[in-house]
Amino acid sequence: MRHQLSFILNSFLNSYSQIFFSKNKIFGLLLLIVSFFDVYSGLAGVIAIFTSVSLSLLLGFNRSNIQNGYYSFNNVFIGLALGVSYNFNVQFVFFLIFASILTLFFTITIENILEKYLLPYLSFPFMISIWLVVLSGHEFKSLEISDRGIYVLNDLYGIGGIQAVSLYEQINNLAIPIPIITYFKSLGAILFQYNIIAGVIIAIGLLIHSRIAFLLSIVGFFFTYNYYKFIGADITHLNYLYIGFNFILTSIAIGSFFTIPNISSFFTIILFIPITSIILSGFSSLLSIFGLPIYSMPFNMAVLLFLFVLRSGHSNKFIKIPHIQLYSPEQNLYNYVNNSKRFNNFFYAPIDFPFFGEWKISQGNNGNHTHKGDWQYALDFNIVDNTDNQFKGEGLVLDDYYCYNKPVLAPIDGLVIEIIDSVKDNNIGDVNIEENWGNAVIIKYSESLYASLNHLRTDKIKVKVGDIVKKGNIIGYVGNSGRSPYPHLHFQLQKYPHIGSETIYYPIANYIVKTDNKYTLKLFDIPKENETVMNIVSDSSMIKAYNFTPGQKLIVLSTNKVNLEWEILTDAYNNTYIYCRETNSSAYFINTDNIFMFTSFYGNKKSHLFYFFLANYKILKSFYQDIEYDDSLPLTLFNNKIMLMLQDIFAPFYIFTKSKYQCKYNQCEKYLNNSKINMESSITVKILGNTLKKINFKIGIIDNKINYSYILNKTLYSFIIDNK
């Protein structure tokens, strides 16, 4: 019963907040209250939503979409518009219900048409429905046109008595500039409430929902106001008809919802306001012929035109579209900035180095010898000793070289499509210019990605054309064939399947760089010449400790007698997450062979799952002594609310608050069947370089289980995660 009531409440509140592209319940509640400034109009809105939600459930539509208000926010408009236009009687309620059903049908139909082009249906269903109602309304004799709204003071007296009338007159007597009054009345007009009080409450709700959206509403409206004056347009359209709400909604939609808010999106709004004004004036003249109101047509047309053009073109570096819609301009922005830092290269295929152990890059991209022009993106590897020599003895024979005859591995899963295995190894110092690529293996990963391994040893290639290889399989051994004066391994990635094809710029997925016995973690990076590099070798205890698979239950044991149970689940998009049912919190993660990474958190930020998320934000599932690495977090996860609200205002232009994760590996004790590993991590928030807050965590892997602890408000919390 509680779940059903929550579903109904969310469906209603989201129906209102979706008008402003929001899921904020407080905002939705304020909009609901404003709609009841005209009691009968507000009641008509509720009836329209109830009709839409009930019928959507009856027809078996997606419950999540119903709860989020996707199918019913257009019904808010139809209910409010009809409620303010007609007297409330039995015939009207009957008519309203069927008008609501018609609006729902238009919503579903238009959604299915536009989703093929990745376009939103906005308030088109309302527009079509209300026009049909206006054109047919005179046929229904029992519907009585209302005079509410004409006598404002009478209406206010009916709502709140003499106190409401007194408040209204006090506000009117204030020396408020006309543009500001028009701004608030334009906001109120979105809910068919043409008074300043309604606009002020909506503005407060908009500010609670999003500082960026609120800023855009001001920028969009006041630029429009001044543009109308500059161009000589009819200012009464804004001052008396209050259709300025079209520019407010257009500014919010284009500037902060369908794009990532930044300085480019603000400039886009300024460019689109004149376009929107042309649409408004043109359609106003056209629709007046049929006696139809324009309502939100300019907003719908402007946003649709913008998105269609944006999605039809190639990607650009100025205007960015949110990959995941979080219904908050701030969250969209902060997640985009953070994910760009963390996952900017994650769309690349996971390429590993084609060898075991530590190797030195003797020639990197655009090297001094042979990596030039079309072949500049390649790597040459050899093995050196502690004195940086690549050979023992005098280095006059092939066997003197440390890398000679060492195994060569498949750097990625794929299909062997070409092999050369007949070129003899050169003597030291000699080169074979005619067969300069030497013995080689080409592995196909996709139609546009091939790996080429060259200068292999004669008659030692272990695969044949047509073989399917897995990453890490031995495919041959290092030789000295082709244009190779001394044994080394040449490795390149290319777009085409032929030996000797031009190379492409491509990162290595996960690897370690060793410098003076210090280790550095690299993710999807380009190795540099003279670096000593190696593939990550995972620790079996770390793999077992972070082995989280869908359907699994995690037992969380606490020294504070707070024992919990978490579940590993997957969503509709096959994303995996840890779910705490007690706090309704979810922590999404990526789990590869070498790296465990949390990607996002939703829910209670005071929960133990949230602190587990922070402590284990990025974990290398291996041990390298004293290795340290860091990562960035979205600002919405961990920040002072007041400072974050201040940051929100400036965020599209400059982010002065930074959240940083750091992890260090301290000690590892190896046993027969497992390891005991000690690490420490921390979360730090800085504002303009000054530390605002810091939390330190201690993490241990003991008996293949995660142990972690932290101090919060002078209380020590310690937990053991058992995933068996």
C-alpha angles and dihedrals in degrees: 000000000000090000092051092050090049090050092051093045092049091047092054098043094044090051088065099038092049087069085075095036091257141126094196108135095204090053090048091051092050091050090050090052092049091051088061093059079097098041096201092046091050091048090050089053091053092049090050092051092046090052093050096045093046095048092044090055091045091052091049100244121166108294093211091055090048092050091048091055096242094135098039111043090085087054089058088061095046091048095048094043094051093039093057093044103049138044114256113251139129093274091051093052089050090050092045093054093055092043087054091051089050090051091051091051091050089049093055093042096048091043091057092047097048099039088072086068094040089247129140123238093221110177097329091115090057092046094054093043096048092047091053089049092050092048093047100033095094089060092065105074096184092064109094121206110237125229092200112127093035094083100042097177091053090051092049091048089053091053104042109359124230091333092064091047091049092050091049092051092047091054092047090051092056115103093244115160114249094241091057092047089048091050093055093043090050089054090050090049089065086072093035091255107129100193136098096239092060089049093050092052091048090049090052090050091048090051091050090050097045136351090200094052090048091051091049092050089056095043092047096047099044093044086053092049092053092041090055090052092046096048094042094242122158103280090192087076085070102031100047110012092044093211086142086101086082089066092045093053092042091052093050094045099046097031102046116001110046091031135039105263111246139128090285093056090051090052089047090057091053090051093047098049093076089047091051091049091054090050090048095050094042097048092042090059093043097047093045088069088066095037092247124147117234096222109162099342094116091053092049095047096044095050093044092049091049095049094044092053092043094051093043094058132067121271115281134197095234109053116043128189119217111252091205118030109224096173092237123092090210095051091045090052098044093045091048092051092046096044091048088059096042105036106019091121099032092103088072119098112260103259119184130194111271097236148057122253132358121339133172124230103234093180126018136185112322089007126182097253121038106342097096139128114346090003099050097111101074139107131221118201136194138159123250134187130229091284092052092251118141095206142041124232114003096330094232098128132050095246090060090071116090095218097047113115092004115143118269115212134206104258092206142008111276153109124291105233105165137023136181113191106155105078113108121231114258125237114250110286096016124108133198106220095175093057095028097159090057121195109350147175123208117201121194117216098166140341090278103033127067131164119217122197115189146185091039123167118273116260092000101099108122101198136062135211110285096030118133110222132194125219108275097026114136108247100170146317136275113267140163103247127139123006093355120122091184133017114283140134120249115203127182140160119221143179097230133053100237126104108253095024117154114275130243132217106255134158129229110242108226126353146141127243116206119205120171091336091309119120128217126190117225125190120193094340138141114252115229132225115274093018118133106226140178141177116257113263108207123223114236093222091053091049091052094044093052095039098127113167130174113272093026123130120219117208110211111202119191135193085215090065091249102130118180141177122221128188132215109226140165127222130221090277093053093252113149124225144166111243127201107198094190093061098023089236130148131197114193119208147178117222118192130167091271109018136051112196133174112218106184144354130213125182140027112012091197093058124109088239089062092055091046086053091052095045094049099033091135123006128183105214093218139062127247116165113259094349112162131190138166141204140188129249131207110262092232091068101060122016149104107273096223093047090045091054089052090048090050091064093054097032097100089058107028136001110210096169119081130190116197135186121203131184131186130187113220113170143003128191115192121214133177098271104012148010135244109219129183122200138162131210137181143192118217129186118198132184115201088341095309118117111243100173140356134186122191124205133192116210127191133180106211125165089352091300131116114244117185137166141180141173118239123175089350091304121119115223119192127181141179119205112209112190098177 
